[in-house]
Amino acid sequence: MADSPSAVRTGTLAAGYVDTTADAQSLFYPSVRATTPSGTIGDPRGADGTRGERYLAAWVELLVAAYRAEKKRQ
């Protein structure tokens, strides 16, 4: 929605796996398909592009910080 809003088929959005778990990693490993056949974790129906932009910016910051920290170790 943040990158290409017209490409999002909002009419097909549906909730996926919405239960809570003590171990978040178990949602994705060894396979997300074991948790949710649709591949959806959470409920995307409340999504919007503005929040998506903020999530993407935060994720990029984390990746850059991890990259820089690793480069310092080398």
mmCIF file as gemmi writes it, N, C-alpha and C atoms, coordinates in Angstrom:
data_model
loop_
_atom_site.group_PDB
_atom_site.id
_atom_site.type_symbol
_atom_site.label_atom_id
_atom_site.label_alt_id
_atom_site.label_comp_id
_atom_site.label_asym_id
_atom_site.label_entity_id
_atom_site.label_seq_id
_atom_site.pdbx_PDB_ins_code
_atom_site.Cartn_x
_atom_site.Cartn_y
_atom_site.Cartn_z
_atom_site.occupancy
_atom_site.B_iso_or_equiv
_atom_site.pdbx_formal_charge
_atom_site.auth_seq_id
_atom_site.auth_asym_id
_atom_site.pdbx_PDB_model_num
ATOM 1 N N . MET Axp A 1 ? 0.819 -1.202 0 1 0 ? 1 A 1
ATOM 2 C CA . MET Axp A 1 ? 0 0 0 1 0 ? 1 A 1
ATOM 3 C C . MET Axp A 1 ? 0.854 1.253 0 1 0 ? 1 A 1
ATOM 4 N N . ALA Axp A 2 ? 2.01 1.183 0.64 1 0 ? 2 A 1
ATOM 5 C CA . ALA Axp A 2 ? 2.883 2.355 0.662 1 0 ? 2 A 1
ATOM 6 C C . ALA Axp A 2 ? 3.586 2.531 -0.673 1 0 ? 2 A 1
ATOM 7 N N . ASP Axp A 3 ? 3.987 1.449 -1.269 1 0 ? 3 A 1
ATOM 8 C CA . ASP Axp A 3 ? 4.773 1.508 -2.493 1 0 ? 3 A 1
ATOM 9 C C . ASP Axp A 3 ? 3.922 1.61 -3.754 1 0 ? 3 A 1
ATOM 10 N N . SER Axp A 4 ? 2.848 0.843 -3.803 1 0 ? 4 A 1
ATOM 11 C CA . SER Axp A 4 ? 2.021 0.804 -5.008 1 0 ? 4 A 1
ATOM 12 C C . SER Axp A 4 ? 0.556 0.578 -4.64 1 0 ? 4 A 1
ATOM 13 N N . PRO Axp A 5 ? -0.098 1.597 -4.131 1 0 ? 5 A 1
ATOM 14 C CA . PRO Axp A 5 ? -1.467 1.434 -3.628 1 0 ? 5 A 1
ATOM 15 C C . PRO Axp A 5 ? -2.437 0.846 -4.641 1 0 ? 5 A 1
ATOM 16 N N . SER Axp A 6 ? -2.273 1.173 -5.905 1 0 ? 6 A 1
ATOM 17 C CA . SER Axp A 6 ? -3.22 0.666 -6.904 1 0 ? 6 A 1
ATOM 18 C C . SER Axp A 6 ? -3.057 -0.831 -7.162 1 0 ? 6 A 1
ATOM 19 N N . ALA Axp A 7 ? -1.941 -1.403 -6.738 1 0 ? 7 A 1
ATOM 20 C CA . ALA Axp A 7 ? -1.708 -2.833 -6.936 1 0 ? 7 A 1
ATOM 21 C C . ALA Axp A 7 ? -2.336 -3.689 -5.837 1 0 ? 7 A 1
ATOM 22 N N . VAL Axp A 8 ? -2.796 -3.063 -4.774 1 0 ? 8 A 1
ATOM 23 C CA . VAL Axp A 8 ? -3.36 -3.805 -3.645 1 0 ? 8 A 1
ATOM 24 C C . VAL Axp A 8 ? -4.841 -4.072 -3.889 1 0 ? 8 A 1
ATOM 25 N N . ARG Axp A 9 ? -5.196 -5.332 -3.856 1 0 ? 9 A 1
ATOM 26 C CA . ARG Axp A 9 ? -6.604 -5.719 -4.041 1 0 ? 9 A 1
ATOM 27 C C . ARG Axp A 9 ? -7.263 -5.757 -2.665 1 0 ? 9 A 1
ATOM 28 N N . THR Axp A 10 ? -7.672 -4.615 -2.187 1 0 ? 10 A 1
ATOM 29 C CA . THR Axp A 10 ? -8.211 -4.512 -0.827 1 0 ? 10 A 1
ATOM 30 C C . THR Axp A 10 ? -9.453 -5.363 -0.618 1 0 ? 10 A 1
ATOM 31 N N . GLY Axp A 11 ? -10.19 -5.643 -1.659 1 0 ? 11 A 1
ATOM 32 C CA . GLY Axp A 11 ? -11.381 -6.474 -1.53 1 0 ? 11 A 1
ATOM 33 C C . GLY Axp A 11 ? -11.089 -7.93 -1.238 1 0 ? 11 A 1
ATOM 34 N N . THR Axp A 12 ? -9.84 -8.343 -1.418 1 0 ? 12 A 1
ATOM 35 C CA . THR Axp A 12 ? -9.481 -9.735 -1.167 1 0 ? 12 A 1
ATOM 36 C C . THR Axp A 12 ? -8.735 -9.927 0.15 1 0 ? 12 A 1
ATOM 37 N N . LEU Axp A 13 ? -8.478 -8.842 0.867 1 0 ? 13 A 1
ATOM 38 C CA . LEU Axp A 13 ? -7.767 -8.958 2.147 1 0 ? 13 A 1
ATOM 39 C C . LEU Axp A 13 ? -8.603 -9.742 3.143 1 0 ? 13 A 1
ATOM 40 N N . ALA Axp A 14 ? -7.941 -10.646 3.843 1 0 ? 14 A 1
ATOM 41 C CA . ALA Axp A 14 ? -8.63 -11.468 4.842 1 0 ? 14 A 1
ATOM 42 C C . ALA Axp A 14 ? -7.676 -11.754 5.992 1 0 ? 14 A 1
ATOM 43 N N . ALA Axp A 15 ? -8.238 -11.925 7.15 1 0 ? 15 A 1
ATOM 44 C CA . ALA Axp A 15 ? -7.427 -12.254 8.323 1 0 ? 15 A 1
ATOM 45 C C . ALA Axp A 15 ? -6.759 -13.604 8.125 1 0 ? 15 A 1
ATOM 46 N N . GLY Axp A 16 ? -5.538 -13.683 8.599 1 0 ? 16 A 1
ATOM 47 C CA . GLY Axp A 16 ? -4.802 -14.939 8.587 1 0 ? 16 A 1
ATOM 48 C C . GLY Axp A 16 ? -4.702 -15.457 10.009 1 0 ? 16 A 1
ATOM 49 N N . TYR Axp A 17 ? -3.52 -15.886 10.379 1 0 ? 17 A 1
ATOM 50 C CA . TYR Axp A 17 ? -3.278 -16.387 11.729 1 0 ? 17 A 1
ATOM 51 C C . TYR Axp A 17 ? -3.234 -15.197 12.673 1 0 ? 17 A 1
ATOM 52 N N . VAL Axp A 18 ? -4.164 -15.137 13.623 1 0 ? 18 A 1
ATOM 53 C CA . VAL Axp A 18 ? -4.235 -13.999 14.532 1 0 ? 18 A 1
ATOM 54 C C . VAL Axp A 18 ? -4.087 -14.385 16.002 1 0 ? 18 A 1
ATOM 55 N N . ASP Axp A 19 ? -3.783 -15.619 16.265 1 0 ? 19 A 1
ATOM 56 C CA . ASP Axp A 19 ? -3.593 -16.068 17.64 1 0 ? 19 A 1
ATOM 57 C C . ASP Axp A 19 ? -2.254 -15.553 18.168 1 0 ? 19 A 1
ATOM 58 N N . THR Axp A 20 ? -2.097 -15.522 19.454 1 0 ? 20 A 1
ATOM 59 C CA . THR Axp A 20 ? -0.82 -15.109 20.04 1 0 ? 20 A 1
ATOM 60 C C . THR Axp A 20 ? 0.017 -16.347 20.325 1 0 ? 20 A 1
ATOM 61 N N . THR Axp A 21 ? 1.303 -16.133 20.391 1 0 ? 21 A 1
ATOM 62 C CA . THR Axp A 21 ? 2.223 -17.221 20.691 1 0 ? 21 A 1
ATOM 63 C C . THR Axp A 21 ? 3.349 -16.678 21.561 1 0 ? 21 A 1
ATOM 64 N N . ALA Axp A 22 ? 3.878 -17.521 22.407 1 0 ? 22 A 1
ATOM 65 C CA . ALA Axp A 22 ? 4.976 -17.1 23.269 1 0 ? 22 A 1
ATOM 66 C C . ALA Axp A 22 ? 6.281 -16.993 22.469 1 0 ? 22 A 1
ATOM 67 N N . ASP Axp A 23 ? 6.384 -17.74 21.385 1 0 ? 23 A 1
ATOM 68 C CA . ASP Axp A 23 ? 7.603 -17.776 20.59 1 0 ? 23 A 1
ATOM 69 C C . ASP Axp A 23 ? 7.295 -17.308 19.174 1 0 ? 23 A 1
ATOM 70 N N . ALA Axp A 24 ? 7.539 -16.03 18.898 1 0 ? 24 A 1
ATOM 71 C CA . ALA Axp A 24 ? 7.205 -15.462 17.592 1 0 ? 24 A 1
ATOM 72 C C . ALA Axp A 24 ? 7.933 -16.172 16.456 1 0 ? 24 A 1
ATOM 73 N N . GLN Axp A 25 ? 9.134 -16.642 16.706 1 0 ? 25 A 1
ATOM 74 C CA . GLN Axp A 25 ? 9.898 -17.313 15.655 1 0 ? 25 A 1
ATOM 75 C C . GLN Axp A 25 ? 9.19 -18.572 15.171 1 0 ? 25 A 1
ATOM 76 N N . SER Axp A 26 ? 8.441 -19.22 16.042 1 0 ? 26 A 1
ATOM 77 C CA . SER Axp A 26 ? 7.741 -20.441 15.642 1 0 ? 26 A 1
ATOM 78 C C . SER Axp A 26 ? 6.644 -20.172 14.61 1 0 ? 26 A 1
ATOM 79 N N . LEU Axp A 27 ? 6.229 -18.919 14.463 1 0 ? 27 A 1
ATOM 80 C CA . LEU Axp A 27 ? 5.255 -18.581 13.427 1 0 ? 27 A 1
ATOM 81 C C . LEU Axp A 27 ? 5.843 -18.764 12.033 1 0 ? 27 A 1
ATOM 82 N N . PHE Axp A 28 ? 7.144 -18.563 11.892 1 0 ? 28 A 1
ATOM 83 C CA . PHE Axp A 28 ? 7.786 -18.548 10.582 1 0 ? 28 A 1
ATOM 84 C C . PHE Axp A 28 ? 8.686 -19.743 10.315 1 0 ? 28 A 1
ATOM 85 N N . TYR Axp A 29 ? 9.177 -20.403 11.345 1 0 ? 29 A 1
ATOM 86 C CA . TYR Axp A 29 ? 10.123 -21.502 11.16 1 0 ? 29 A 1
ATOM 87 C C . TYR Axp A 29 ? 9.579 -22.773 11.764 1 0 ? 29 A 1
ATOM 88 N N . PRO Axp A 30 ? 9.702 -23.898 11.073 1 0 ? 30 A 1
ATOM 89 C CA . PRO Axp A 30 ? 10.44 -24.082 9.828 1 0 ? 30 A 1
ATOM 90 C C . PRO Axp A 30 ? 9.692 -23.589 8.588 1 0 ? 30 A 1
ATOM 91 N N . SER Axp A 31 ? 8.402 -23.342 8.705 1 0 ? 31 A 1
ATOM 92 C CA . SER Axp A 31 ? 7.65 -22.85 7.551 1 0 ? 31 A 1
ATOM 93 C C . SER Axp A 31 ? 6.397 -22.137 8.023 1 0 ? 31 A 1
ATOM 94 N N . VAL Axp A 32 ? 6.117 -20.981 7.423 1 0 ? 32 A 1
ATOM 95 C CA . VAL Axp A 32 ? 4.901 -20.238 7.761 1 0 ? 32 A 1
ATOM 96 C C . VAL Axp A 32 ? 3.659 -21.031 7.332 1 0 ? 32 A 1
ATOM 97 N N . ARG Axp A 33 ? 3.82 -21.911 6.356 1 0 ? 33 A 1
ATOM 98 C CA . ARG Axp A 33 ? 2.687 -22.713 5.874 1 0 ? 33 A 1
ATOM 99 C C . ARG Axp A 33 ? 2.125 -23.621 6.966 1 0 ? 33 A 1
ATOM 100 N N . ALA Axp A 34 ? 2.97 -24.015 7.907 1 0 ? 34 A 1
ATOM 101 C CA . ALA Axp A 34 ? 2.492 -24.859 9.002 1 0 ? 34 A 1
ATOM 102 C C . ALA Axp A 34 ? 1.549 -24.084 9.912 1 0 ? 34 A 1
ATOM 103 N N . THR Axp A 35 ? 1.748 -22.771 9.998 1 0 ? 35 A 1
ATOM 104 C CA . THR Axp A 35 ? 0.926 -21.92 10.844 1 0 ? 35 A 1
ATOM 105 C C . THR Axp A 35 ? -0.306 -21.416 10.112 1 0 ? 35 A 1
ATOM 106 N N . THR Axp A 36 ? -0.113 -20.985 8.874 1 0 ? 36 A 1
ATOM 107 C CA . THR Axp A 36 ? -1.205 -20.406 8.109 1 0 ? 36 A 1
ATOM 108 C C . THR Axp A 36 ? -1.044 -20.712 6.63 1 0 ? 36 A 1
ATOM 109 N N . PRO Axp A 37 ? -1.89 -21.535 6.08 1 0 ? 37 A 1
ATOM 110 C CA . PRO Axp A 37 ? -1.774 -21.896 4.665 1 0 ? 37 A 1
ATOM 111 C C . PRO Axp A 37 ? -1.829 -20.694 3.719 1 0 ? 37 A 1
ATOM 112 N N . SER Axp A 38 ? -2.519 -19.625 4.101 1 0 ? 38 A 1
ATOM 113 C CA . SER Axp A 38 ? -2.616 -18.448 3.235 1 0 ? 38 A 1
ATOM 114 C C . SER Axp A 38 ? -1.331 -17.632 3.228 1 0 ? 38 A 1
ATOM 115 N N . GLY Axp A 39 ? -0.476 -17.832 4.242 1 0 ? 39 A 1
ATOM 116 C CA . GLY Axp A 39 ? 0.748 -17.056 4.361 1 0 ? 39 A 1
ATOM 117 C C . GLY Axp A 39 ? 0.56 -15.736 5.082 1 0 ? 39 A 1
ATOM 118 N N . THR Axp A 40 ? -0.651 -15.466 5.532 1 0 ? 40 A 1
ATOM 119 C CA . THR Axp A 40 ? -0.934 -14.203 6.202 1 0 ? 40 A 1
ATOM 120 C C . THR Axp A 40 ? -0.837 -14.362 7.712 1 0 ? 40 A 1
ATOM 121 N N . ILE Axp A 41 ? -0.016 -13.523 8.325 1 0 ? 41 A 1
ATOM 122 C CA . ILE Axp A 41 ? 0.079 -13.453 9.78 1 0 ? 41 A 1
ATOM 123 C C . ILE Axp A 41 ? -0.584 -12.142 10.174 1 0 ? 41 A 1
ATOM 124 N N . GLY Axp A 42 ? -1.619 -12.212 10.984 1 0 ? 42 A 1
ATOM 125 C CA . GLY Axp A 42 ? -2.331 -11.011 11.395 1 0 ? 42 A 1
ATOM 126 C C . GLY Axp A 42 ? -3.528 -10.741 10.516 1 0 ? 42 A 1
ATOM 127 N N . ASP Axp A 43 ? -4.046 -9.532 10.648 1 0 ? 43 A 1
ATOM 128 C CA . ASP Axp A 43 ? -5.233 -9.139 9.892 1 0 ? 43 A 1
ATOM 129 C C . ASP Axp A 43 ? -4.919 -7.879 9.095 1 0 ? 43 A 1
ATOM 130 N N . PRO Axp A 44 ? -4.693 -8.002 7.79 1 0 ? 44 A 1
ATOM 131 C CA . PRO Axp A 44 ? -4.294 -6.862 6.972 1 0 ? 44 A 1
ATOM 132 C C . PRO Axp A 44 ? -5.422 -5.895 6.629 1 0 ? 44 A 1
ATOM 133 N N . ARG Axp A 45 ? -6.637 -6.209 7.019 1 0 ? 45 A 1
ATOM 134 C CA . ARG Axp A 45 ? -7.77 -5.37 6.605 1 0 ? 45 A 1
ATOM 135 C C . ARG Axp A 45 ? -7.701 -3.953 7.167 1 0 ? 45 A 1
ATOM 136 N N . GLY Axp A 46 ? -6.953 -3.716 8.22 1 0 ? 46 A 1
ATOM 137 C CA . GLY Axp A 46 ? -6.808 -2.37 8.78 1 0 ? 46 A 1
ATOM 138 C C . GLY Axp A 46 ? -5.556 -1.654 8.293 1 0 ? 46 A 1
ATOM 139 N N . ALA Axp A 47 ? -4.875 -2.249 7.338 1 0 ? 47 A 1
ATOM 140 C CA . ALA Axp A 47 ? -3.62 -1.674 6.846 1 0 ? 47 A 1
ATOM 141 C C . ALA Axp A 47 ? -3.856 -0.389 6.07 1 0 ? 47 A 1
ATOM 142 N N . ASP Axp A 48 ? -2.841 0.471 6.095 1 0 ? 48 A 1
ATOM 143 C CA . ASP Axp A 48 ? -2.893 1.67 5.255 1 0 ? 48 A 1
ATOM 144 C C . ASP Axp A 48 ? -1.47 2.05 4.85 1 0 ? 48 A 1
ATOM 145 N N . GLY Axp A 49 ? -1.36 2.785 3.782 1 0 ? 49 A 1
ATOM 146 C CA . GLY Axp A 49 ? -0.063 3.139 3.225 1 0 ? 49 A 1
ATOM 147 C C . GLY Axp A 49 ? 0.814 3.957 4.145 1 0 ? 49 A 1
ATOM 148 N N . THR Axp A 50 ? 0.223 4.833 4.923 1 0 ? 50 A 1
ATOM 149 C CA . THR Axp A 50 ? 1.001 5.681 5.827 1 0 ? 50 A 1
ATOM 150 C C . THR Axp A 50 ? 1.725 4.843 6.879 1 0 ? 50 A 1
ATOM 151 N N . ARG Axp A 51 ? 0.993 3.922 7.478 1 0 ? 51 A 1
ATOM 152 C CA . ARG Axp A 51 ? 1.641 3.025 8.457 1 0 ? 51 A 1
ATOM 153 C C . ARG Axp A 51 ? 2.677 2.162 7.759 1 0 ? 51 A 1
ATOM 154 N N . GLY Axp A 52 ? 2.374 1.721 6.556 1 0 ? 52 A 1
ATOM 155 C CA . GLY Axp A 52 ? 3.337 0.917 5.799 1 0 ? 52 A 1
ATOM 156 C C . GLY Axp A 52 ? 4.633 1.658 5.558 1 0 ? 52 A 1
ATOM 157 N N . GLU Axp A 53 ? 4.544 2.931 5.238 1 0 ? 53 A 1
ATOM 158 C CA . GLU Axp A 53 ? 5.744 3.751 5.047 1 0 ? 53 A 1
ATOM 159 C C . GLU Axp A 53 ? 6.566 3.827 6.328 1 0 ? 53 A 1
ATOM 160 N N . ARG Axp A 54 ? 5.902 3.996 7.453 1 0 ? 54 A 1
ATOM 161 C CA . ARG Axp A 54 ? 6.622 4.059 8.74 1 0 ? 54 A 1
ATOM 162 C C . ARG Axp A 54 ? 7.277 2.723 9.058 1 0 ? 54 A 1
ATOM 163 N N . TYR Axp A 55 ? 6.562 1.608 8.828 1 0 ? 55 A 1
ATOM 164 C CA . TYR Axp A 55 ? 7.14 0.288 9.083 1 0 ? 55 A 1
ATOM 165 C C . TYR Axp A 55 ? 8.352 0.044 8.187 1 0 ? 55 A 1
ATOM 166 N N . LEU Axp A 56 ? 8.224 0.414 6.923 1 0 ? 56 A 1
ATOM 167 C CA . LEU Axp A 56 ? 9.33 0.219 5.994 1 0 ? 56 A 1
ATOM 168 C C . LEU Axp A 56 ? 10.537 1.051 6.404 1 0 ? 56 A 1
ATOM 169 N N . ALA Axp A 57 ? 10.318 2.303 6.776 1 0 ? 57 A 1
ATOM 170 C CA . ALA Axp A 57 ? 11.427 3.162 7.205 1 0 ? 57 A 1
ATOM 171 C C . ALA Axp A 57 ? 12.111 2.599 8.446 1 0 ? 57 A 1
ATOM 172 N N . ALA Axp A 58 ? 11.331 2.109 9.395 1 0 ? 58 A 1
ATOM 173 C CA . ALA Axp A 58 ? 11.909 1.537 10.619 1 0 ? 58 A 1
ATOM 174 C C . ALA Axp A 58 ? 12.703 0.275 10.3 1 0 ? 58 A 1
ATOM 175 N N . TRP Axp A 59 ? 12.177 -0.55 9.409 1 0 ? 59 A 1
ATOM 176 C CA . TRP Axp A 59 ? 12.854 -1.788 9.034 1 0 ? 59 A 1
ATOM 177 C C . TRP Axp A 59 ? 14.177 -1.475 8.332 1 0 ? 59 A 1
ATOM 178 N N . VAL Axp A 60 ? 14.182 -0.486 7.45 1 0 ? 60 A 1
ATOM 179 C CA . VAL Axp A 60 ? 15.413 -0.088 6.761 1 0 ? 60 A 1
ATOM 180 C C . VAL Axp A 60 ? 16.436 0.416 7.775 1 0 ? 60 A 1
ATOM 181 N N . GLU Axp A 61 ? 16.004 1.206 8.738 1 0 ? 61 A 1
ATOM 182 C CA . GLU Axp A 61 ? 16.925 1.693 9.773 1 0 ? 61 A 1
ATOM 183 C C . GLU Axp A 61 ? 17.563 0.533 10.532 1 0 ? 61 A 1
ATOM 184 N N . LEU Axp A 62 ? 16.767 -0.466 10.887 1 0 ? 62 A 1
ATOM 185 C CA . LEU Axp A 62 ? 17.304 -1.632 11.592 1 0 ? 62 A 1
ATOM 186 C C . LEU Axp A 62 ? 18.303 -2.397 10.737 1 0 ? 62 A 1
ATOM 187 N N . LEU Axp A 63 ? 17.987 -2.584 9.477 1 0 ? 63 A 1
ATOM 188 C CA . LEU Axp A 63 ? 18.896 -3.302 8.583 1 0 ? 63 A 1
ATOM 189 C C . LEU Axp A 63 ? 20.196 -2.544 8.381 1 0 ? 63 A 1
ATOM 190 N N . VAL Axp A 64 ? 20.114 -1.233 8.212 1 0 ? 64 A 1
ATOM 191 C CA . VAL Axp A 64 ? 21.324 -0.417 8.038 1 0 ? 64 A 1
ATOM 192 C C . VAL Axp A 64 ? 22.175 -0.471 9.303 1 0 ? 64 A 1
ATOM 193 N N . ALA Axp A 65 ? 21.544 -0.36 10.455 1 0 ? 65 A 1
ATOM 194 C CA . ALA Axp A 65 ? 22.292 -0.424 11.722 1 0 ? 65 A 1
ATOM 195 C C . ALA Axp A 65 ? 22.981 -1.784 11.874 1 0 ? 65 A 1
ATOM 196 N N . ALA Axp A 66 ? 22.287 -2.856 11.539 1 0 ? 66 A 1
ATOM 197 C CA . ALA Axp A 66 ? 22.886 -4.196 11.629 1 0 ? 66 A 1
ATOM 198 C C . ALA Axp A 66 ? 24.051 -4.331 10.656 1 0 ? 66 A 1
ATOM 199 N N . TYR Axp A 67 ? 23.876 -3.803 9.449 1 0 ? 67 A 1
ATOM 200 C CA . TYR Axp A 67 ? 24.945 -3.844 8.45 1 0 ? 67 A 1
ATOM 201 C C . TYR Axp A 67 ? 26.169 -3.071 8.933 1 0 ? 67 A 1
ATOM 202 N N . ARG Axp A 68 ? 25.963 -1.862 9.445 1 0 ? 68 A 1
ATOM 203 C CA . ARG Axp A 68 ? 27.069 -1.048 9.921 1 0 ? 68 A 1
ATOM 204 C C . ARG Axp A 68 ? 27.784 -1.693 11.101 1 0 ? 68 A 1
ATOM 205 N N . ALA Axp A 69 ? 27.025 -2.284 11.997 1 0 ? 69 A 1
ATOM 206 C CA . ALA Axp A 69 ? 27.629 -2.959 13.156 1 0 ? 69 A 1
ATOM 207 C C . ALA Axp A 69 ? 28.488 -4.133 12.697 1 0 ? 69 A 1
ATOM 208 N N . GLU Axp A 70 ? 28.014 -4.855 11.717 1 0 ? 70 A 1
ATOM 209 C CA . GLU Axp A 70 ? 28.793 -5.989 11.201 1 0 ? 70 A 1
ATOM 210 C C . GLU Axp A 70 ? 30.049 -5.515 10.486 1 0 ? 70 A 1
ATOM 211 N N . LYS Axp A 71 ? 29.932 -4.42 9.731 1 0 ? 71 A 1
ATOM 212 C CA . LYS Axp A 71 ? 31.117 -3.891 9.032 1 0 ? 71 A 1
ATOM 213 C C . LYS Axp A 71 ? 32.18 -3.448 10.031 1 0 ? 71 A 1
ATOM 214 N N . LYS Axp A 72 ? 31.777 -2.9 11.191 1 0 ? 72 A 1
ATOM 215 C CA . LYS Axp A 72 ? 32.738 -2.47 12.21 1 0 ? 72 A 1
ATOM 216 C C . LYS Axp A 72 ? 33.466 -3.672 12.802 1 0 ? 72 A 1
ATOM 217 N N . ARG Axp A 73 ? 32.774 -4.8 12.881 1 0 ? 73 A 1
ATOM 218 C CA . ARG Axp A 73 ? 33.379 -6.009 13.447 1 0 ? 73 A 1
ATOM 219 C C . ARG Axp A 73 ? 34.42 -6.61 12.522 1 0 ? 73 A 1
ATOM 220 N N . GLN Axp A 74 ? 34.342 -6.313 11.26 1 0 ? 74 A 1
ATOM 221 C CA . GLN Axp A 74 ? 35.254 -6.943 10.287 1 0 ? 74 A 1
ATOM 222 C C . GLN Axp A 74 ? 36.58 -6.264 10.236 1 0 ? 74 A 1
